Amino acid sequence: MTENTYYKPRLVIGNQEISLGMSGSINFPGSNQANSLKCTITDPEFQNSRLFNKEVKFYLNYGSDDGVPLFRGFIKSVSPQDTSTSINAIDGRTFVNSQSSKMVELTDDENYDGYTLAAFLYDYITDNINTNKTYIGLNMLKDTNPSVSLSETRVTPTPIYSVVTKKLKEAIDTSDVENPLTYFIDMIDDGNSSNITFVKEKLLTDSPSLSLSFSHGIKSYKYNRRAPANFAVGGGASFTYGNSPQGSIGLPIKGKFKDKNEARQEIIKQVLLQYRETDEIDLQCTRGHYIALGSIVEVVLDKEDIGGNHRVTSKSIKFSSGGVNLSLKLNKKPLLLSEYI
Amino acid sequence: MSEVIKVYSTKDYALDNGTTGRIDPNEAISGHEGIISNSEGATLPYYIYNKYYYRIEANEPVSEFHIDWDEGEDNSPEKANIEIIKLDTPSFSTVTEHIFTEHKHFFPLIRVKSMDGFLSKWYTNDSSLNEYKALETELTAGQNEFSIVSEEEQSDLINSFLPSNLPPIGVLKADKKRIYNGIDNDAILSTYAYPLLYAYSTSTASTKPNVVFTIQDDDIKTRAAGKTGGGAIKKHTLAGTRIWNASSAWVSDDQTGDTCLSAVPTGNYRTIPPPEEWRLTVFEEIETDGGAASPANVYWHDGSGTGTGTDRYIDWFYNGSTDKYGNSKLRMFFCASGGSKSLGEKLPDANDGPSGYSTCQIQPSLSGGGEIQSDSILNDILVFFIAEHDAPNMEIPLTIQGGSITEDGDDHYMDIVHDAFGCTDTWAIGAGLQQTVSSNPMFTFTIQNDGCPILTQTEFAKKLLRVELSNAKNLADTDRVYIKVFDAATNLESYAATTDNTLAVLSNGNPIVDLSNESIVYLDGTESRTRASNRDISLYNFDDDKLYKVGAVQAADTDSVSDLISGTFSSTGSKELSYSFGNIGDTLDSDSRFYSTYRLPRLQVKDDFTSYVINEDSTYDTLTYSAIEHFAPSTYTAAGVYMPSNLESRGLLMYSNHNTVNTANWHDVSTRNLNDTQEIMGSASTGAEGTYVLNDSSNLTDHPKSHLLMVQTDKFDRVYFRMNNNNAAGGAMPDVAITAYYANGTTWFPLEIIDETQGLKTSGSIKFTTPHDWHKGNYTHIDDGSDWLGPVPAEDSGVDVSNLWTVANFPDGGYGLLISFTVKSTGTNHRNLKCMNVWPYNNPHSQLIEIMDSHHVSLNSIAIAQSISFGRNSKVISIEDKFGKSDVRKIGATGGTITFGGIDLGETDDHRKTMVGYQKNATPLFLDVSHKSGEITRFFGIVTQLSEDHPTGLMYPKWAVTMQISHILELSSTGAINSDKISIGGALVDDGKYLL
């Protein structure tokens, strides 16, 4: 490749760099789902290599060399063909998030009472996953605030990731009632391993990590706009927000509440969460390949009313010898507080 | 009774209930004992995200232990983080494990369930810092029958926990990783007092274009008023004749000088005044004095040296400077009696005067009648100064050209003239003149000419927003105009030099440079993370890799896990950067374009930890800055900084250069690597080889003579080389062959590498795939250690590797990488090479940014024999009604292509081959197309397709290209630029500008 080649992807499987032609996609689906890489290597003989569970590092090298891989995972399936070999790799969460992964059973005798979510992950992964090699890095693990306790949590044999994601819904920073912030799980590479961590959503008023416009990065866009719920009922209480200019849209609230007042407080939060992000935006971009989920993106579209700051909720990148296509989804995940209770 | 809760490092130790493996409580906070924390002398670290084992004891067999770890939102039953340990059989004790994830002071509450099923109270520490009001209102002294909480008040049997913080992690993201060179306003250093811009070029064009600057200026008045807001945005035009070519020295003075006419903003100059001159006048009364022993109005030094009584003297103030004795004042005494105190013997004596004064003594000359004449006193003073001002003992910080004594009627005076240009800020005289007893001044001292240049100041440059050539055809297509900056200083006396920092580069192939998006990288550090969930990132520090710190880029910090980046930490988590090439240090390729170079911005962050409480042992809880790369072998160890051993990092950077092959001359350059004024490899200047020269060889295939050894405790697979070469742009560079080896436990094993430094011509990286058998060891694991069989020995002269890459410095070993260089120079151009630092960058806090030359190569000399074809298109939407009428709305402009071709004549100037080269390398190009009106459209772009047609019948082959257009410029027939950069499909009206 010449010096001016803009994008020079590298795929490293184990300690071997794959210099053959390749194409594929990387998906960062968000919503606590594992990131994945699908790659087709134009060499059928590649199937003869030992591939299963091998570590895969993918460097996009878009513009310049990456210091850390854009994706690090482990090969979980191989599809040989007559002209090529396809692999599917999933990030380190593959070891904790499926029925075939290690599972945990929490009983009155064996449990993690007194552990927070991060402490639980740290302890379990250290003792059960990273026994001979670091599959899931823990160097960037940061707990939620407020912390979520596993006390009195009892489950039948379940992937620990399911336990964590379910409990994670309890972690909501409501220090600003009108801007409740939730947590999600992400993987961040430090050059040596991909580290699991909890990430709190950023405020939309935070400085954007990326500014996109038609002159700077946006190829095309589309969006869905939904009318948010403006009243809710549940727990013996109800709440109506504003004068309902978009029509009356209701939201049922379920849960156990100490009294009507507590129910009403939760109802208010849920309705305000509905108003937080009403536009779900799909962007095709030429910039932002390295942006992390949860980051704030400023969309500058003067003549459209989706301009402003939005959160990145998922990202996918397709690569081939023909180039790179980046798709960002902003605010795609309408947040319902009921999911977190 | 022993403590209710104890902390151990392992479960076995906890079950043993001994002192081994136990973390003892201490008084980390004054007045609060029973705190489990890191402390002086403790061998076991106590940190968050580390698992410890807690032994809890009861005073009778119990069936359950309950512990609220104080990690919940509060201690209420709904929100507390309570662990319930149910025992199969009642026991006095239990052991449980726990990991803290917050950085705060935890006060656990403990209760038990008796064998009969009764729950005890919650027991907790009685520290005043302990708060559990969500569980129960704070207790008063003594037990309360109805309370469910009991504070242990006697012996701190229930310890509290204060785990130390772990450092945050810097995560740096960039919105793009390849940018064009643009405007580097950081070149206007913050230390500059009066920065002015100028254009520099070695072009030999007979007519040079004007250079139009758009700058935000600033002025002295604003600064003097204590404001730093800067001035207005204005356009300044520099005549083409004022583009400096360094053929003559820069002239700072007068309205015709370079500073006035060639520097922007223009109009700043100084006028050279006559030399500074002072006049010392003595009054007539002295002249009429009757004799040396008792002149009427002069009272002589009485010899007491006390400075009292009838002492008479003049005090001379050297303002701002000191003499040989370190004094800033000179007291000149007058002595009437001759002989014993002659002038020559009485030079300034620090012992004679009051504090802060040097002294001297003058014995006035007497007339033939024994009378003192006023002009004779003056003459004596003058003679004294001229003779003694630079005498070894005196060294008065004033150079005196000379003077004269004048007797003009009643006026008798001496003029003292400074013999250098400029005002003597170093010598002010007169404040100490004493009075005669009659209260009339014996002397007056007046300034005749202060010698200060007369300054005419308009504005100085604060920020360059845009710069452009007025004409895109005057220069040769390979010429460059460098926009540079120098500090004229507040007195406008400083000069421009070709080594000044460069802000931007102009050429016909890039005649407009502005702060456009494609030349700016937006760095974002807000994805950085703390480890403790109750901490946030509070401060950021970006190292922009511009070598403008003129000193340390990072320095050791014995309270952190690594060095600290120099400069100020800021609460702003993002930064915009742009870079420029310069006329020194960057290298041109065969197309007269600069080779792409690289920069490695890095980030360090600090969390908001100060001191959680009044922690007297805070030195054991100091990890508040994120880690960065370093090459210190023994600074950042658990023993040295007090941190968990898994955070230890060690490194070593050594360089060997010996003019004899297979011979070592090792230097430890670990410290030099931290300073952006000290090279670690290469020559400091072209004038001499220097200590760290990359040695020259006769052939590029010769055995390498220069070697760089890197050792790190973690694996790495890419190393960034920050070059700051000494060559002038266009100057020849040496050829460099680079090879690499890794330590596999027995020898230096060859390593396949990718070199992006163009053989050290540019900054860039050397990459490799991490070897599967890379051995983590020390120097003895290369052959037999003392006798390396690799390309260089471990020891010969200089600092031996065997003294540094040792077990002592690397107890767990290190990953060694050896990079060797063979340099083949022409003449002495190997001295052009200079490497300032190297860094591994496989980490999340660095981003490698490529900087591409925005200069486009001219195609105007290519013989074109086919039609030049292009189209101009708009983006429109057409809204058609049911009657077929349309509302056509333009929503934008489209780019496009231009096609043309030529004949393959295969002559000396093989244009087909040239075009193929451009296509292969994606070289940015421009082509002028003249219209019938004489106006010119200049197309900028890249050849994306080239086809060749080889017809039969011995006809000449043809070639044709498709060039994708990036933008165009519209020029007049003479080359004057009439448009901004616009797309081929038309201009945008809402494109942002700083000055409309």
Interface residues (C-beta under 8 A of the other chain):
Chain A: T2 E3 N4 T5 Y6 V12 G14 N15 Q16 E17 Y62 G63 S64 D65 D66 G67 V68 D108 D109 D113 G114 Y115 T116 A118 A119 Y122 D123 T126 L138 N139 M140 L141 K142 D143 T144 N145 P146 S147 S149 S151 I188 D189 D190 G191 N192 T197 F198 K202 D206 S207 S209 L210 S211 F214 S215 H216 R287 G288 Y290 I291 A292 S295 D302
Chain B: Y49 K51 I67 W69 E71 G72 E73 K79 A80 N81 I82 E83 I84 I85 K86 T96 E97 H98 I99 F100 T101 E102 I169 V171 K173 A174 D175 K176 K177 R178 N517 Y522 D524 T526 E527 R529 T530 R531 A532 S533 N534 G573 S574 Y595 S596 Y598 D714 K715 F716 R718 E756 S765 K767 T769 T770 P771 H772 Y841 N842 N843 P844 S846 Q847 L848 I849 E850 M852 G892 K920 N921 A922 T923 L988 D990 D991
